[in-house]
Amino acid sequence: MKVLHTMGAFRFVEKGILDNGMPDYRLQEQDYYNRKWFDVYLFDNQMQCLLAMEDQEYPKWLTGKPCYIKDSVSRIN
């Protein structure tokens, strides 16, 4: 397993090769209590993994955590 990037409680790893010959990219999250890493999302392809590494909110969205929170609220008439 090769660690590509670590961002807070998330890390991006390449875990071998899939049956179709493409790399197996995964998003892992660190457990709060025992500090072990576990898979939370399996990426479809390399581009999706790269996007998640660039956008800090995207891994949160993939794992169902609050993300893309807007700072201001406007009233709609």
C-alpha atoms as a printed R data frame, in Angstrom:
   type eleno elety resid chain resno       x      y       z
1  ATOM     1    CA   MET     A     1   0.000  0.000   0.000
2  ATOM     2    CA   LYS     A     2   1.310  3.422  -0.983
3  ATOM     3    CA   VAL     A     3   0.166  6.571   0.879
4  ATOM     4    CA   LEU     A     4  -0.368  9.373  -1.649
5  ATOM     5    CA   HIS     A     5  -1.530 12.230   0.575
6  ATOM     6    CA   THR     A     6  -2.694 12.851   4.143
7  ATOM     7    CA   MET     A     7  -5.169 15.618   4.997
8  ATOM     8    CA   GLY     A     8  -6.320 15.824   8.613
9  ATOM     9    CA   ALA     A     9  -8.204 12.654   9.529
10 ATOM    10    CA   PHE     A    10  -8.223 11.507   5.875
11 ATOM    11    CA   ARG     A    11  -5.552  9.880   3.757
12 ATOM    12    CA   PHE     A    12  -5.452  8.799   0.141
13 ATOM    13    CA   VAL     A    13  -3.823  5.480  -0.718
14 ATOM    14    CA   GLU     A    14  -3.080  3.326  -3.733
15 ATOM    15    CA   LYS     A    15  -3.678 -0.285  -2.738
16 ATOM    16    CA   GLY     A    16  -2.461 -2.484  -5.538
17 ATOM    17    CA   ILE     A    17  -3.915 -3.130  -8.985
18 ATOM    18    CA   LEU     A    18  -7.527 -3.967  -9.864
19 ATOM    19    CA   ASP     A    19  -8.587 -6.855 -12.126
20 ATOM    20    CA   ASN     A    20  -8.862 -4.434 -15.070
21 ATOM    21    CA   GLY     A    21  -5.194 -3.411 -14.681
22 ATOM    22    CA   MET     A    22  -5.884  0.024 -13.185
23 ATOM    23    CA   PRO     A    23  -4.600  1.196  -9.770
24 ATOM    24    CA   ASP     A    24  -6.920  0.790  -6.758
25 ATOM    25    CA   TYR     A    25  -7.350  4.248  -5.171
26 ATOM    26    CA   ARG     A    26  -9.030  4.528  -1.747
27 ATOM    27    CA   LEU     A    27  -9.968  7.156   0.802
28 ATOM    28    CA   GLN     A    28  -9.222  6.166   4.375
29 ATOM    29    CA   GLU     A    29 -10.233  7.775   7.648
30 ATOM    30    CA   GLN     A    30  -8.462  7.534  10.981
31 ATOM    31    CA   ASP     A    31 -10.482  6.200  13.909
32 ATOM    32    CA   TYR     A    32 -10.700  8.764  16.707
33 ATOM    33    CA   TYR     A    33 -10.133  6.294  19.541
34 ATOM    34    CA   ASN     A    34  -7.604  3.716  18.364
35 ATOM    35    CA   ARG     A    35  -5.941  5.834  15.600
36 ATOM    36    CA   LYS     A    36  -6.204  2.992  13.026
37 ATOM    37    CA   TRP     A    37  -6.984  3.731   9.379
38 ATOM    38    CA   PHE     A    38  -9.958  2.140   7.595
39 ATOM    39    CA   ASP     A    39 -11.414  2.410   4.081
40 ATOM    40    CA   VAL     A    40 -14.387  4.762   3.778
41 ATOM    41    CA   TYR     A    41 -14.559  5.249   0.009
42 ATOM    42    CA   LEU     A    42 -13.268  3.418  -3.076
43 ATOM    43    CA   PHE     A    43 -12.596  5.832  -5.940
44 ATOM    44    CA   ASP     A    44 -13.815  5.067  -9.457
45 ATOM    45    CA   ASN     A    45 -10.650  6.391 -11.093
46 ATOM    46    CA   GLN     A    46  -7.499  8.437 -10.617
47 ATOM    47    CA   MET     A    47  -9.126 11.747 -11.598
48 ATOM    48    CA   GLN     A    48 -11.723 11.456  -8.831
49 ATOM    49    CA   CYS     A    49  -8.954 10.735  -6.324
50 ATOM    50    CA   LEU     A    50  -6.952 13.764  -7.513
51 ATOM    51    CA   LEU     A    51 -10.019 15.997  -7.227
52 ATOM    52    CA   ALA     A    52 -10.591 14.814  -3.658
53 ATOM    53    CA   MET     A    53  -6.961 15.597  -2.809
54 ATOM    54    CA   GLU     A    54  -7.320 19.161  -4.148
55 ATOM    55    CA   ASP     A    55 -10.730 20.011  -2.645
56 ATOM    56    CA   GLN     A    56 -10.688 19.796   1.165
57 ATOM    57    CA   GLU     A    57 -14.479 19.591   1.384
58 ATOM    58    CA   TYR     A    58 -14.982 16.759  -1.142
59 ATOM    59    CA   PRO     A    59 -13.729 13.935   1.147
60 ATOM    60    CA   LYS     A    60 -16.152 15.178   3.820
61 ATOM    61    CA   TRP     A    61 -18.990 15.078   1.276
62 ATOM    62    CA   LEU     A    62 -18.039 11.546   0.210
63 ATOM    63    CA   THR     A    63 -18.193 10.344   3.823
64 ATOM    64    CA   GLY     A    64 -21.431 12.131   4.784
65 ATOM    65    CA   LYS     A    65 -19.893 14.780   7.028
66 ATOM    66    CA   PRO     A    66 -20.940 18.471   7.049
67 ATOM    67    CA   CYS     A    67 -19.251 20.277   4.160
68 ATOM    68    CA   TYR     A    68 -19.506 23.198   1.758
69 ATOM    69    CA   ILE     A    69 -21.020 25.351   4.498
70 ATOM    70    CA   LYS     A    70 -21.928 28.837   3.326
71 ATOM    71    CA   ASP     A    71 -20.893 31.772   5.518
72 ATOM    72    CA   SER     A    72 -23.792 34.089   4.751
73 ATOM    73    CA   VAL     A    73 -27.531 33.617   4.489
74 ATOM    74    CA   SER     A    74 -29.714 35.731   2.243
75 ATOM    75    CA   ARG     A    75 -33.458 36.125   2.304
76 ATOM    76    CA   ILE     A    76 -35.366 35.155  -0.807
77 ATOM    77    CA   ASN     A    77 -38.636 37.018  -1.443
